[in-house]
């Protein structure tokens, strides 16, 4: 079996830093080539949006946003760094292959990954993290306070000792707290408008039947920025928890999508609503299913507004179970926004 892992990686503070930002670098190294997949790649993300890349096929660093084109000299430096960095990362992959006593003789492809991030908080403080994985399993986490790598699993304890013995962790700390932050501050003035944009989500609801009941699906798509809260509510006040994990996925146009599904047993008089909270919205979107028997469909998609007065009433009764109480609700159409 071949392992193939796709990584799709106060005072004195300028106005562009008025909120927290995160710069990610996702590094992937494979032990052998695979058609269509570079053996070595670096992907750069700013606040979850892909802004740059380097890989062993193109052999040069590239920006995805034309806003960063004025930084051509910096891009040339990043190309030289990425080419040198490739040698170091391949050495680490070979080290792990030796430690885990694995080979490529049976056709397996082994993958080394490193996720590094630095954070610039809205109060001017900085943070960051670094995780290392082998063949898709995380096993080391960087402790920047102690400047050592610590095991994330019991099986990785021995590996962590060998890793800390063979590799100097000081460079990881310096990159996280100095180089990465400097890069972020360099990029932000050019892409701040992109990062501050807000795109209102579209919402579609569907249902499907199963042996155990009815499954409701709330598909929220085309929104930006990434953070969103989507939940199903029964009878206006009771949250329905999904047993399926819902992942926010990127769209090719830079927006995001998520689908939240729950399984219910329809009850007479009960209503089921999908609530969407996003920074682009003044109020929460509410999309509600109401049972309809006449057309033999289990539910009819109807969108209703919930007034602010009702919210106040529910809060007073302490039956409104949101973690963050919204200021109101807003109705939307389930038709495409095109």
N, C-alpha and C positions, 0 to 999 in steps of 0.2 A: 504493500500500500504506500503510495507516494504522499508525502506531506506537502500540500500546497496551501499557503495561507495568503489570502488577499487582504490587503489593508487599505481600505478606501477611507491615514495617519493624519488736599490741605494747602497749605501755602507752598508755593514753589512748584506745584503740580500743574502743568499746562491743561487747558480746557479739554484737550482731546483725551486726557486720562481721567475724565470725570466719572467713569465707571470701570469696574474691573475688566481686565483683559487676560487672555491666556494664549501663549504661543506654543504649539506642539510640533515636535519632529518625530515622525514614525519611520524607523529604519528597519528594513528587511533584507536578510542575506540568505540565499539558498545554496545548498551544497552542489547543486547541478543545475544546468539550464533546462527550461521547459518552454516549449513554443508559446510565444505571446506573453510570457511572464519574465521580466528582467531578473537576473540573479541577484542584483543589488539595487536597492532603491531607497530614496529618502523622500518623504512627503511632508510638506510644511502646512500647518493649519493655523489660522488666526481666528480665535473665537469659534472654532468648529468649522470654519470655511476654508477650503483648500486654496492656498495662494501660491504655492511653489512646489517644484519637484526636481529631483535628479535621479537618474538611473543609469545602469551599466550599458543600456542600449543607445541612449542619446549622448551620454558622456559629457553633459553640460547641465548647469543649473538653469531652470526656467521659471519665470513668474507667470501665473495664470491671469493676473489682472494688469491691464494696460496702465493703471494708476501707478504701478511700481516701476514702469519703464525708465524713469529718470535715474534709478539706482543701478545703472549698467555696470559701473565700476565695482560696486559691492557684489553684483551678480557674478562677475569674473572671479572675485576672491572666493565666493561660495563654491564655484566650480572647482577651483584648485583644492579647497578644503575637502570637498566631497570626494574627490579622487584619492587624496591621501587617506581620508577616513575609511575608504573602502578596504584598504589593506589592513587596517587595524581591526575592523569588524569581521573580516574573513578569518583573521587569526583567532578571534574569540569563538567563532563558529567551530573552527577546527579543534580548539581547546575543549569545547563542550562535547563534540563528537568523541574525542578521546576519553573524557571523563565518564560519559555515559556508555562507553565501550560499544559504540554503534559504527556501522560502516555503510557504504553505498553499494556493497557487493550484490545485494539482492534487489537493487533498483530503487530503494527508498531514497527520497529526497528529504534532507533535513533542513530545517529553517530556524534561523536565529532572528529574534526581534528585539528591538529596544524602543521604548516609548519615553521620550523626554519632554518635559513641559516646564515652562516658567510662568509665573503669575504676577501680574502687577495689579494690586488691589486699589480700590478707589481712595483709600486713605494714604496711599503712597508706599505701603509696605509691600514686600515681595514674598513669593513662595514658589513652590514647584515640586516636582516628583519625577522619578525615573523607575520604570519597571523593565525587567528582562524576561523573555520567554524563549523556550526551546521546543520546537515541534508543536507549537500552539498552546503550550502550558506555561503559565507564569510560574517562575520559581525564585526570582530574586527581586527585592525592592531596595532602592537606595535610601539610606538614612542620612540625610544631609547634615544633621546636627552632629552625629557621631562619625560621619564621613566613612561609612562602611556599607557594604551590601548585606542585607539580612535575608534569611530564607523565608519564603512565603508558604512553604510546605515542609513537612517533616523530612521528606525525601531529599530536600534541597540543603539540609544542614551541612552535610559534608562538602557539597559543591560550593557553598558560600565561603567556607574556610579556604578552599583552594583558590577561589576567585579573588578574595581579598589579599591572598598571599601573592598572586601573580600580577594583579593589576592595581595601579595606584588610583584611588578614588578621588584624589584631590582635584583632578581635572574635571570630573563630573560635577563637583560642587561649584567650581569656578565657572563652568559653562552655564550652569543653572542660574547662578546668582549675578553673573557679570555679562558674559557674552550674549546669552539669550535675551536678557533684559535690554541690553543695548540694541540688539536687532529689533526687538519689539518697538522700542521708542523711535527707531529709524523708520519703521514701516507705518506706524499709526498715523502720522500727518498725511500720508498719501492715500490711505484707505479708510480714514475715519468716516467719510460720508457713506461708503459701502457698509461699514459695520453698524452705522446708526440707522440705516433704512429699516422700515417696518412694512411687512406685507401681510394683509389680513388673510386668515385661513379660509379655505372652502371646506364645507362639511357635507358628507353624504352618509346616509344610513341605509343599511340593508339587513335582512334577516335570513336565517336558514333553519331548517327543521332537523332535529336529531331524535334519536330514540328516547333520550332523557328530557327533551323539552325543546325550547326555541332559543337559538343563539342570535343575539343582536350584535351588529357590527357598526362601529362609528369610525368612519374614515375621515381624518382631518388632513388636508394637504395644501401645498402651495404657500405655506406661511414662512415668515422670517422675522426676527431671529429664531434660533433653534428651540429655546425653552418654551414649553407649552404644558398645560395641565388639562388632561381629558379624563372625564369620569362619567360613569353611568349612575343615575339617581332614580330611585323608585319612589313614586308618590310624592315627588317634590323634595323630600327631605332625607331619604334613606340611601346611602351610597351602596352600590352593588360592586363588590370586589371581584376582579377578574382573576381567574386561575392561570391565565396565559400572560406571559411577560410581553409587554408592549415596548417596542424599540422605535426610537425616532430615527428615521432614515433620510439620507440626503437625496434630493432630486438633481437632475443634470443642470437645471437652471440656477442652482444655488439655494433654492428653497428646501423645505423639509416636509415630511409626511409621517403620519403615525396612524395605526389602526388599533382600536381598543374594542375587544369583544367580551361579552358576558353571556352566560347561559341562564335563562329564566324559565319559570313555569308560569305562563300567563294566567292572571287572576281577573275575575270580573271586576271592573271598575278601577283596576290598577293602571297607572301610567308609568312609562319608562322613558327617561330623558337623558340625552347625552349633553354634558356641560363642557364647554371649551373656554379656557382662560388663557389669553395670550396678550403680550404687551402691546400689540397693534390694536387691541380692542378697548373701547371705553368701558364697555360692560361685557359681562359673560354671555356667550352664545348658548342658547338652549334649543336643542332639537329633540322633539318628543314623538314617541310612537304611541298611538292610541288603538286598542283592539277594534277591529271592524269585522263583523261576521258576514255582512251581506255579500261581499265580493269574494268570500272564501279565502281571503288573504289574512294571515295571522295579525298583521299590523298595517296601519296606514301612517305614512310619514307626515307629520304635521309639525309645524314650527310655531311655537307660542312664546309671547313675551311674558316674563314674570315681573310684576311691578315692584318698585322699590318699597312700596307700602307693605306688600306681602312679605318681603324680606325682613323688614323691621319687625313685623308680627311674628315671623318664625324665629327670629333671633331672640325676641322677648320670651318666647316659650322654650328656648334652649333646645330646639329640635333641629336646628340647621347645623349640619355636621361638616361644613367645610373647614379646612385648616385655616384658610385665609378668607374672611368674609368679604364678598364682592360688594361693590356699590350698587349694582343693579344687574339686569339681564338685557340682552339684545336679541332680536329675532333676525334670522337669516333665511335665505332661500337655499334649498338643497340642489338647485340647478347649478351647472357650471358657471363660474364667474366670467367666462369668456364673452 
